[in-house]
Amino acid sequence: MKLFVSGIYSGLAVGVGSFIFLLATYYLPTNLGVVKFAASALFSIGLIIICLFALALYTGRVGFFLDDRSKIKERIIDLIIILLGNAVGAFALGILLHFVCLNFTGLQGLAVSVSNSKVASDYVFMEGILCGAMVYVAVYSYKKFDNFGMKIIGIIVPITLFVATGLQHCIANMFFFGMAFNWNIGMLWNLIAVILTNSVGALLVWGIARLTTLIGKKQTQ
């Protein structure tokens, strides 16, 4: 139950970051390059909150679940619980903000536009894999750096890159779909594809890191 609640909080945190991204995109001045970069950087607030409070985020945990292969079954169950909690938090905040922002037609229209672009993308598999890799790098950086400033920079840089380049994050998509409130079968397929590809991306980076470590150890022997 504690893990599920932590997952809900993480979903809410990603939703907060996603909403800040929408606000920044909508209200900042019209220099598109600067706006996109600034809005993308602000999105990272969500993951910073998650890391600071050690909350359970599916995309932040899936790349690490093979670290202890003696408990793979338990880790998989935990990941499912976390994903369900993330979905509840992200969708709930998205739906709430849909009704709160009904009179803000421009902002609501932006949420619809973002959600439609996610579903319509022809590169969803590559976008999901690259996003999963970026989130893994962000969480890994937070864990490995001792300096607090470097921990935060380690989150901001990869997260800004994935948002600015339009990569797909399954929990953020849940928020956008909730706020857009125009659900269809395409959104369901998108979520399935992005959940799987985010997982693949994170595990690919984990595998490369492990392989590099093993090669390094053999060379020093």
N, C-alpha and C positions, 0 to 999 in steps of 0.2 A: 504493500500500500504506500509506503514511504517513497519507493522508487517511482510509482505512478504519479504521485503528487509532485515530486521533483520534476518529472517529465512535463507535467502541466505547466509548472512555473517556467521551464525552459521554452515551451511553446509560446507562452505569453511574452517572454523576453525576445524571442525571434520576431514575434508579431510587433512588438514595440519598435525594434530596429527597422522592420519593414515599413511601418507607418511613418517613422521619422524619414526614411528614404523617400516615401511618397510626398510628405510635406516639403522636404527640401527640394525635390524635383519640381514641385508645383509653385512654390513661393520664392525660390531664389532667383536672382536676375537672369537674363536671357542668354548669357554667354554659355552655350551648351556644353562645351568641353569642361569648363570650370564647374558648372552645376552638376554634371554627371559624376565628376571626380569627388566633389564635396558630398553629394548625396550618398555615393557609394561608401565613402569613408564613415559617414554617420551611421550607416547600416550596421557597422561593426560593433556599435554600442550593445546590441543584443548579445553577441558572443562574449563580449567583455563582461557583461553582467553574469552570464552563465558560468564563465571560468572563475570569476571572483567569488561566487557563492557556491561553487562546486555542484551546479545543477546538472541534471541528466539530460543530455541532448543526443538523439540517435546518431546524427552525423558526426558528433564529436566522440562517440564511443565505439562505433562499429569498426573503425580501423585498428582498434586496440584489443578486440575481444580474443584474438588468437595469441596474445601474449602469455596467457595461462591456458595451455591446451588440455590440461587435466580437468578443466571445468567448462568445456565448450558448450555442453548441453545447457548448463545453468546460465552461461553468458548469453546464449541465443534467446532463452526465455526472458532474461532481463532486457535484452534489446527490444523484444516485441512489446513488453510492458512500457518501456520508455517511449517507443514510437507511438503507441496508443495515447499515452499522456501528452506527448508533443502535439499530436493531432487535435486532442481536446482543447488544449490551450491556444493553439494557433487559430483553429477554426472559430472557437468561441470569441476571441478578441476580434477577429475579422468580421464576424456576423454582427457583433455589438457595434463596431465602428461603421458598418454599413448603415445601420439605422441612425446612429449619431450624426453621420455626415450626409444624410439624405438631402438636406438643403444646400450642401456644398457640391453642386453638380459637377464642377470642374475637377475637384479632388476625387469624387466618386467615379467620374469618367476615366480618370487616370488609372484607378484601380482596375477598372474593366479592361482598359487598354493593355495594361501589364499582364493581366491574367490571360487575355486572348492571345497575346504574343507568346506566352509560355506554351500554350496548347498548339499554336500554329507552327512552331519552330520545326524545321526539317532536320535539325541537328541536336535533337533532345538527348540522344544517347551520349554523344561526345560532350555536350554541355553538362550533363549530369556527372559523367566520369571526372571531368576536369574540376568541377565544383567540389566533389567529394575529396579529391586530392588536395585542393586548396584548404578546405576545412581541416583536414588531417594535419597539414603543415601548420596551420594556425594553432590548433590545440597542442600539437607536439612542441611548438615553440614556447607556448605558455608554460608547459610542464618542464622544459629543459633549461630555460634561461633562469638565472638566479636574480638578476637585476630586474626590479619591477618595471622600470621604463622599457626595457627590452622585451619583457613579457607582453606589454601592451602593443608595442610596435610590431611584435611577432604576430599578433592577432590582426591589427589594422591593415598591414600590407597585403597579405593574401586575400583577406575578405574584401578589401577595396578592389583588388584586381578581379575577383570573381563577379562582383556585382557590376562593376563598370563594363565588363565584357559581356554581360548578359547571360552568364552561366546559371544553371537551374539548381536550386536548393529545395528539397522536397518539403521541408517545414515552412519555409518562406512562401512557397507556392500554395500551401494550405491556407495561410493567412490571406494571400491575394485572392484566392478563389472564394474564401469566406466573405471578404469585403466586397468583391464584385457581385456576389449573390446571383450569378447567372449560370448555375451548375448544369453540366451536361456530361455525356459519356466520355467526351474527349478529355475532360478534366480528370476523370477517374483513371483513364489509361495513362495520362501524363504523370499522375502521382505514382502509379505502379512502376512506370519506367524510370522515373527520377529517383525513387527510393532504391531501386535495384542498382542504378548506375552510380548514385552517390556512394553506395556501399562498395561497388567495384573500384571506384576511384581511390577511396581511402585505403582499401586493402592492397591495391597495386603499389601505392607509396610505401605502405608498411612492408610489403614484400621486398621492394627495392632497397629499403633501408636495412632490412635484415640481411639480405644478400651481400650488400656492401660491407656490413659489419663482419660477416663470416669470412669474406675474401680478405679483409684487412687483418683479421686474426691469423689466417693461414700464412699470410705474407710475413708476419712478424715472428712466426714460429721457426 
